[in-house]
Amino acid sequence: MPDTRATPSGSSAGAGSSRMTLRPGTETVVEIVDLAVGGRGVARVGGFVLFVEGGLTGETARVRVERVRRGFAEGKAVEILRPAPERVEPPCSHYELCGGCDLQHLDVAAQARAKRSQVEALLLRIAGLKDVDVPPAVTSPEPFGYRFRMDFDWRPSGDGAVLGLHRRGRSDAVVPIRQCLLTSDVVNQILAWLPREATARRLTPFDPRRARGLLRRVSIQEARGTGELLVTLETGRGDPPALADLAAAMTRKFPRTVGVVRLERGRDGRPAGGSILSGRDFLYEDLEGDRFKIPAEAFFQPNPGGSLALRRHAVQALDLSGGSSLLELYCGVGFLTLAAARIAARVVAVEGSAVACAAARDNAALAGASHCRFVSSEVAAALPGLLMDDWEAVLLDPPRVGLPREAAEALAKGGARRIVYVSCDPATLARDLSILERPGGYRTRRVAPFDLFPQTHHIECVAELERS
């Protein structure tokens, strides 16, 4: 029987006493006072912070303590004694186990409000920015079914295989998925069809415990504007003829599939080559009059429909005139580039992925944007030389890790009048803003949140900076 003795919420015991009392396996009743980045509730037990999985602001919950760290503890709500009015019943049957979504139990409007508050808190705590305008978050037009790409892992199951997503809190375990609500019906049909057909062809799923098996992961991309589907099979080494047969059968079963691509990985998990099993290795997406060629290896907006509002906002924030010059960093396949190029007289765009950069050139050529030049280079390497030129504005959309420090410091010393920073992680955004805001650098005017990942804790932002 677990030891359920714990210091109750509101006790006058000090932090040291709470640390001794909050042991793994204990339970306590707490008031949830906030929602942390990552989607967990925040409670305070005798001055000690307890992060509560499944808890929402304003709730009273019985919590089982699972881990005690230095300075905080982590637990899970086992009973909601007083629910918040914004609490809803998660519609997904996999919600309790799957780590893909962590906020389905919160109304979507409340999700957006909570994420805006988290952005404000991170800007203050990390960057010391307290006077920045943070407007209400722009919400996604679709709360479900919005994903452009979904990745599922293979695992053995009896004599066959299953496809699934990582178990909540465990990257080494996979939850078999029957239906994912973040994607479309046809993707879920492929998800159900693939394991049966792979098993029938004796294609073995990867077993991480034994480090053997062929099939590792499947990535399914779906373009809503064109209806095209592109499937990537990540596999181990080897050349089983059944893979090509599986690809051909998939194209017949799902005729919208324009290509099935194979990405091989060695025993260490590193890429070891690739090939086209069927069709082509890219698809086309049509958005707001632009056509995008998107290779299997290239990144594209996970929520294309919702990202259009972000794109319009970012381009407007650049405040470009007809004769302006624009430097764009991390351009990808040109999602932001093509919109900005309609106004700027000259655009130079930098992208570290050679595959994505080549696609961006093709997309610009298709759009007739001959005044765009693309540089295939890591941003930190290309930036010092590029900043010797005069730029009206700089537009950047880095990955989740944010800017390399040397790139942020170089931008802070640059001469562009305006910077628009598109971020998918407000914590790394705040870190980079603290560098760009150094004396003689820039002043952050506004950070606009965009809730492009409803049902999850993720939030995108567009930060607008001007020369101070």
Residue pairs with C-beta under 8 A, 6 or more apart in sequence:
2 25
2 26
2 27
2 64
3 23
3 25
3 26
4 26
4 27
5 21
5 26
6 21
6 22
6 26
6 27
6 28
6 45
6 65
7 13
7 17
7 18
7 21
7 22
7 28
7 45
7 46
8 28
8 29
8 30
8 45
9 28
9 29
9 30
9 31
9 43
9 44
9 45
10 31
11 18
11 45
11 46
12 46
13 21
13 46
13 47
14 46
14 47
15 46
15 47
15 48
17 46
18 45
18 46
18 47
18 48
19 48
19 68
21 45
21 46
22 28
22 45
22 48
22 50
22 65
22 68
22 73
23 65
23 68
24 65
24 66
24 67
24 68
25 64
25 65
26 64
26 65
27 62
27 63
27 64
27 65
27 78
28 45
28 50
28 62
28 63
28 65
29 60
29 61
29 62
29 63
29 81
30 43
30 44
30 45
30 50
30 52
30 55
30 60
30 61
30 63
31 43
31 59
31 60
32 41
32 42
32 43
32 52
32 55
32 56
32 57
32 58
32 59
32 60
32 61
32 84
33 42
33 43
33 44
33 57
34 41
34 42
34 57
35 41
35 42
35 56
35 57
35 114
35 117
35 118
36 42
36 51
36 118
37 118
37 121
37 122
37 426
37 427
37 457
38 102
38 457
39 102
39 103
39 456
39 457
40 51
40 52
40 53
40 55
40 74
41 51
41 52
41 53
41 54
41 55
41 56
41 57
41 59
41 61
41 77
42 49
42 50
42 51
42 52
43 49
43 50
43 51
43 52
43 55
43 61
43 63
44 50
45 73
48 72
48 73
49 71
49 72
49 73
50 63
50 65
50 72
50 73
50 74
50 75
51 72
51 73
51 74
51 75
52 61
52 63
52 75
52 76
52 77
53 74
53 75
53 76
53 77
53 168
53 169
54 61
54 76
54 77
54 80
54 105
55 61
55 63
55 77
55 80
56 83
56 84
56 86
56 87
56 105
56 106
57 84
57 114
58 84
58 85
59 77
59 80
59 81
59 82
59 83
59 84
59 87
60 80
60 81
60 82
61 77
61 78
61 79
61 80
61 81
62 77
62 78
62 79
62 81
63 75
63 76
63 77
63 78
64 75
64 76
64 78
65 73
65 74
65 75
66 74
66 75
66 76
67 73
67 74
67 75
68 74
80 87
86 106
86 107
86 109
86 110
87 105
87 106
87 107
88 104
88 105
88 106
88 107
89 105
90 101
90 104
90 105
91 104
91 144
91 181
92 98
92 101
92 104
92 179
92 180
92 181
93 178
93 179
94 165
94 175
94 177
94 178
94 179
94 180
95 101
95 104
95 105
96 168
97 167
97 168
97 175
98 164
98 165
98 166
98 167
98 168
98 175
98 177
99 165
99 166
99 167
99 168
99 169
99 170
99 175
100 165
100 166
100 180
100 182
100 456
101 181
101 182
101 455
101 456
102 168
102 455
102 456
102 457
103 111
103 454
103 455
103 456
103 457
104 455
106 114
108 139
108 143
108 451
108 454
108 455
109 139
111 451
111 454
111 455
112 136
112 137
112 139
112 449
112 451
112 454
113 136
113 137
115 137
115 449
115 451
115 457
115 459
116 134
116 136
116 137
116 449
118 426
118 459
119 134
119 426
119 447
119 449
119 459
119 461
120 134
122 426
122 427
122 429
122 430
123 129
123 130
123 132
123 134
123 426
123 430
123 433
123 444
123 447
124 130
125 430
126 427
126 430
126 431
126 434
127 430
127 431
127 433
127 434
127 437
127 444
128 434
129 430
129 433
129 437
129 444
132 444
132 445
132 446
132 447
133 445
133 446
133 447
134 446
134 447
134 448
134 449
135 446
135 448
135 449
136 449
137 449
137 450
137 451
137 459
138 309
138 310
138 313
138 448
138 449
138 450
138 451
139 451
139 454
140 146
140 303
140 305
140 306
140 451
140 452
140 453
140 454
141 305
141 306
142 303
142 305
142 306
143 454
143 455
144 181
144 182
144 454
144 455
145 181
145 182
145 183
145 184
146 182
146 302
146 303
146 305
146 306
146 452
146 454
147 182
147 183
147 302
147 303
148 221
148 222
148 223
148 224
148 285
148 300
148 301
148 302
148 303
148 304
149 219
149 220
149 221
149 222
149 300
149 302
150 180
150 182
150 183
150 187
150 219
150 220
151 217
151 218
151 219
152 163
152 164
152 165
152 177
152 191
152 217
152 218
152 219
152 220
153 163
153 164
153 165
153 166
153 174
153 206
153 216
153 217
154 161
154 162
154 163
154 195
154 198
154 205
154 206
154 213
154 215
154 216
154 217
154 218
155 161
155 162
155 163
155 164
155 174
155 176
155 205
155 206
155 207
156 162
156 204
156 205
156 207
156 213
157 176
157 195
157 205
159 199
160 195
160 196
160 199
161 195
161 198
161 199
161 203
161 204
161 205
161 215
162 174
162 176
162 195
162 205
163 176
163 177
163 191
163 194
163 195
163 218
164 174
164 175
164 176
164 177
165 174
165 175
165 177
165 180
166 173
166 174
166 175
167 173
167 174
167 175
172 208
177 191
178 188
178 191
178 192
179 188
179 191
180 187
180 188
180 191
181 455
182 455
183 220
183 222
184 222
186 222
186 229
186 254
186 256
187 220
187 222
187 229
189 254
190 220
190 229
190 231
190 250
190 254
191 220
193 250
193 253
193 254
194 218
194 250
197 246
197 249
197 250
198 205
198 215
198 246
201 242
201 245
201 246
202 242
203 214
203 215
203 240
203 242
203 243
203 246
204 212
204 213
204 214
204 215
205 213
205 214
205 215
206 212
206 213
206 214
206 215
206 216
206 236
207 213
211 267
213 236
214 235
214 236
214 238
214 240
215 233
215 234
215 235
216 234
216 235
216 236
216 265
217 233
217 234
218 231
218 232
218 233
218 234
219 231
219 232
219 234
219 296
220 229
220 230
220 231
220 232
221 229
221 230
221 231
221 232
221 283
221 294
221 296
221 300
222 228
222 229
223 229
223 283
223 284
223 285
223 286
223 294
223 304
224 285
224 304
224 305
225 285
225 286
225 287
225 304
226 283
226 284
226 285
226 286
227 256
228 256
228 258
228 283
228 284
228 285
229 254
229 256
229 257
229 258
229 283
230 257
230 258
230 259
230 260
230 261
230 281
230 282
230 283
230 294
230 296
231 247
231 250
231 257
231 259
231 260
231 261
232 260
232 261
232 262
232 263
232 296
233 243
233 246
233 247
233 260
233 261
233 262
233 263
233 277
234 263
234 264
234 265
235 243
235 262
235 263
235 264
235 265
236 264
236 265
236 266
236 267
237 264
237 265
237 266
237 267
237 272
243 262
243 277
244 277
244 278
246 260
246 277
247 260
247 277
247 278
248 278
250 257
250 260
250 278
251 257
251 260
251 278
251 279
257 278
257 279
258 279
258 280
258 283
259 276
259 278
259 279
259 280
259 281
259 282
259 283
259 296
260 276
260 277
260 278
260 279
261 274
261 275
261 276
261 277
261 281
261 296
262 274
262 275
262 276
262 277
263 271
263 274
263 296
263 297
264 271
264 272
264 273
264 274
264 275
265 271
265 272
266 272
274 281
274 297
281 295
281 296
282 293
282 294
282 295
282 296
282 359
283 293
283 294
284 291
284 292
284 293
284 294
285 291
285 292
285 294
285 300
285 304
286 292
287 304
287 308
287 335
288 308
288 311
288 339
290 338
290 339
290 363
290 367
291 363
291 366
291 367
292 300
292 333
292 334
292 335
292 359
292 363
293 333
293 359
293 362
293 363
293 366
294 300
294 333
294 359
295 333
295 355
295 356
295 359
297 353
297 355
297 356
298 332
298 333
298 353
298 355
298 356
298 359
299 332
299 333
299 353
299 356
299 399
300 332
300 333
300 335
301 307
301 335
301 452
302 452
302 453
303 452
303 453
306 450
306 451
306 452
307 335
307 450
307 452
309 450
310 422
310 450
310 452
310 460
310 462
311 335
311 336
311 339
312 339
313 448
313 450
313 462
314 336
314 395
314 420
314 422
314 462
315 336
315 339
315 340
315 343
317 418
317 420
317 446
317 462
317 464
318 324
318 326
318 340
318 343
318 344
318 393
318 395
318 418
318 420
319 393
319 418
320 326
320 340
320 343
320 344
320 392
320 393
321 343
321 392
322 343
322 345
323 345
324 343
324 344
324 345
324 346
324 392
324 393
325 344
325 345
325 346
325 347
325 348
325 389
325 390
325 391
325 392
326 340
326 344
326 346
326 347
326 348
326 391
326 392
326 393
326 394
326 395
327 348
327 349
327 350
327 386
327 387
327 389
327 391
327 393
327 394
327 395
327 416
328 336
328 337
328 340
328 347
328 348
328 349
328 350
328 394
328 395
328 396
329 349
329 350
329 379
329 383
329 394
329 395
329 396
329 397
329 398
329 407
330 350
330 351
330 352
330 379
330 396
330 397
330 398
330 399
331 337
331 349
331 350
331 351
331 356
331 357
331 360
331 374
331 397
332 351
332 353
332 356
332 360
332 397
333 356
333 359
333 360
333 363
334 349
334 359
334 360
334 363
334 364
334 372
336 395
336 397
336 422
337 347
337 349
337 360
337 363
337 364
337 369
337 372
338 363
338 364
338 367
338 369
340 347
340 395
341 347
341 364
341 367
341 369
341 371
341 372
344 371
344 392
345 371
346 371
347 369
347 371
347 372
347 373
348 372
348 373
348 374
348 375
348 386
348 389
349 360
349 372
349 373
349 374
349 375
350 374
350 375
350 377
350 379
350 382
350 383
350 386
351 357
351 360
351 374
351 375
351 376
351 377
352 376
352 377
352 378
352 379
354 376
357 374
357 375
357 376
358 376
360 374
361 374
364 370
364 372
364 374
375 382
375 386
379 396
379 398
379 403
379 404
379 407
380 404
380 406
380 407
380 410
383 407
383 410
383 411
384 410
387 410
387 411
387 413
387 414
387 415
390 415
391 414
391 415
391 416
392 416
392 417
392 418
393 416
393 417
393 418
393 419
393 420
394 411
394 414
394 416
394 418
394 419
394 420
395 419
395 420
395 422
396 403
396 419
396 420
396 421
396 422
397 422
397 423
398 423
398 428
399 424
400 424
400 425
400 428
401 425
401 428
402 408
402 423
402 425
402 428
402 429
402 431
402 432
403 411
403 428
403 432
403 435
405 435
408 432
408 435
408 436
409 435
411 419
411 436
412 435
412 436
412 438
412 440
412 441
412 442
413 440
413 441
416 467
417 466
417 467
418 464
418 465
418 466
418 467
419 436
419 442
419 463
419 464
419 465
419 466
420 462
420 463
420 464
420 465
421 429
421 432
421 433
421 436
421 462
421 463
421 465
422 460
422 461
422 462
422 463
423 429
423 460
423 461
423 462
423 463
424 458
424 460
426 447
426 449
426 459
426 461
429 447
429 461
429 463
433 444
433 463
433 465
435 441
436 442
436 444
436 465
437 443
437 444
437 468
440 468
441 468
442 465
442 466
442 467
442 468
443 465
443 466
443 467
443 468
444 463
444 464
444 465
445 464
445 465
445 466
446 463
446 464
447 461
447 462
447 463
447 464
448 461
448 462
448 463
448 464
449 459
449 460
449 461
450 459
450 460
450 461
450 462
451 459
451 460
452 458
452 459
452 460
453 459
453 460
